[in-house]
Amino acid sequence: METALRHMADGLLLVDGDWRIFYANPAAERLFSVGDRRADTTVGLLLWEAAEGFRQKGELERHFRDVAERGEPNGIDVRRPSDGHWYHLRLVPVPDGMSVYVSDIDEARSQEAQASRTRHEAVQRAERIKNLTVALSGALTVQDVVSAVATRVLPPFRASGLTIGVLEESRANRVRVVGAVGYPDSFTAMVEAEPIPADSPVTDVLKEGVPLFIDTAEEHNLRYPHMAHRVHVSGKKSWAFLPLIASGRSIGACSISFSEARRLDDAERTLLMALSGLIAQALERARLHDADRDRATELQRGLLPRDLPALPAVTAAARYLPAGEAMDVGGDWYDVLPLSSGRVALVIGDVMGHGLTEAATMGRLRTAVRTLADLELAPDDLLVHLNDLVADLGEDLYATCLYAVYDPTDAVCTITTAGHPPPVLVDPSGTAHFVDLEPNSPLGVAEPPFETTRLHVPDGSLLVLYTDGLAETATRPMGQGMDLLKATLDEALAQVSSGDCPATDHDVPAPDPLLDRLCNRLTDALLSSPSDTTDDAALLVARPRSFKASDMAGWTLPEDPLAPGQARALIREQLAAWHLDDLVMPTELIVSELVTNAVRYGRGPIRLRLLRSDLLVCEVSDGSLTTPHVRRAAETDEGGRGLQLVTALSHRWGARYETEGKYVWTEQELPSAAVAG
């Protein structure tokens, strides 16, 4: 029993019926220095020092005696003037005596306060780790990681600067700074221009794999004197350099700096080390994400046209905008394809979904469109073939597409769409309106035939083609986006002066700066907030331009053997008027062969047409759908060499088919003097 009493944390005094102490445990002896006086000292006298200034002399003992007579326990707080401590006295009646428990309130309070602070700091550390973990879990890119660390780590530690560097193993272990916050521009420019020295805190941290804490600028300059100029420019006075270790290897280092000299305590250093592990894991994940995204974006951009062709009938500008950082690459594409007889195909499409698979599918569809366009298929027929291709690629694959063919000979644009948003036609007065198209279904689920719309496009008009990612965002429905698109066009074109619109009678196409400005204006207005961008977007703005009447000539020929001779005479006369005398002889031979074939193998009516642009186009049409093809004639054959001759004399030739028959066309390059003229 006595052993247990001796180990009590509180002081214990046992008194007899005369209030004389006959036992005091070590805690009581320590508190009151009872010593040898306990045999003849009453409780009232013993506690008088502790109660001085709190009760009058003898009042404390009388109070205790009254309590003892009632047989009730009672407690009271008293303050000891010699040390300023507060004690709690607990009087408990026992048979034939009293027991007095004494405890140091200040010590208990101090211990409780310390325990409370410890618990609070632990809660704070857990909260900071949780907040940083949440922030880093949503950080996809390296810049997201830098932003999350700057927001979640710097304020709690009252830090003012952050740099994160990654190790470039491919460049002799050089460190590249990928993010800096809280530094002047001059320091950032210095870091970007100069590599991190081989002898520096960052390289030492990477070598040793342990953190380095520098409390003052003087300490930094003493350890790394060659970096004193960086310290001066940075304006920092204290640093914590932390290794970033992921998968058992150092991938970089993180520097947290302070504007004043400061020594971090053990708890802060431990917390920073714990946070550095989270930062390292997030940084490694973000680097992989950035690398994958860069490869995917490069793949997608490689599948898009690098430069749009400069054509006599159409000038165009385009933009492709990838989705926000949280999204994968998508399947939007556009194209401008030169066709025969000066015609131009405008294409825009969107493979539904995001990812490398969709980007690769987009490349396949774009290649298919170019191949089908070379076959001179009508827009509705082309989409029929494209629909079959998409259906064969998978049941869960869908795509939208708009295919338009502009014919500069009559300024008519033939448009067919498969689930794609309607284009915008801006007339020469600057008024924009959406083209009313038949709502065909997307590719993959469409049921041909596709409805086709013929649209007259006067000179000076614009055609604006776009994907739904331009109009529709996370906060804006498709209808509102289309209204904003039209309003932006109206506003932009209302501010354009006549000098900004290039003339429409030049033979050689010239760059059109207005189209580029319109593309920038539309993308800035409709995709002003990258955080709202949930889909990639494509935009194509084209200015069609019809051929002048003086650059076209056409005739109807008789269906008899005299037709080739008449055709040659007409050719000589027209080329002389165009000052293309150098092309008279090859063109006569070409026309003679094509007209002869039309008379011999086709049926009427037979028509001959010449078109002059950057090339000389010669067309012969008839009412037959017979396909012309080059034959391999033997030495003894009297015929079969006509199309071989056409191939040799022309730059390019082919045939296209329409409902009323076929057109066989050739293209010849103009002499350099004629092009210059």
Secondary structure by P-SEA (a helix, b strand, c coil): caaaaaaccbbbbbbccccccccccaaaaaaccccccccccccccccccccccccccaaaaaaaaaaaaacbbbbbbbbbccccbbbbbbbbbcccbbbbbbbbaaaaaaaaaaaaaaaaaaaaaaaaaaaaaaaaaacccaaaaaaaaaacccccccccbbbbbbbcccccccccccccccccaaaaaaaaacccccccaaaaaaaacbbbbbccaaaaaaacccaaaaaaaacccbbbbbbbcccccccbbbbbbbccbbbbcaaaaaaaaaaaaaaaaaaaaaaaaaaaaaaaaaaaaaaccccccccccccccbbbbbccccccccccccccccccccbbbbbbbbcccccaaaaaaaaaaaaaaaaaaaacccaaaaaaaaaaaaaaacccccccbbbbbbbccccbbbbbbccccbbbbbccccbbbbcccccccccccccccbbbbbbbbcccbbbbbbcccccccccccaaaaaaaaaaaaaaaaaacccccccccccccccccaaaaaaaaaaaaaaacccccccbbbbbbbbbbbbbccccccccccccccaaaaaaaaaaaaaaaaaccccaaaaaaaaaaaaaaaaaacccccbbbbbbbccbbbbbbbccccbbbbbbbccccccccaaaaaaaaacccccccccccbbbbbbbbbcccccccc
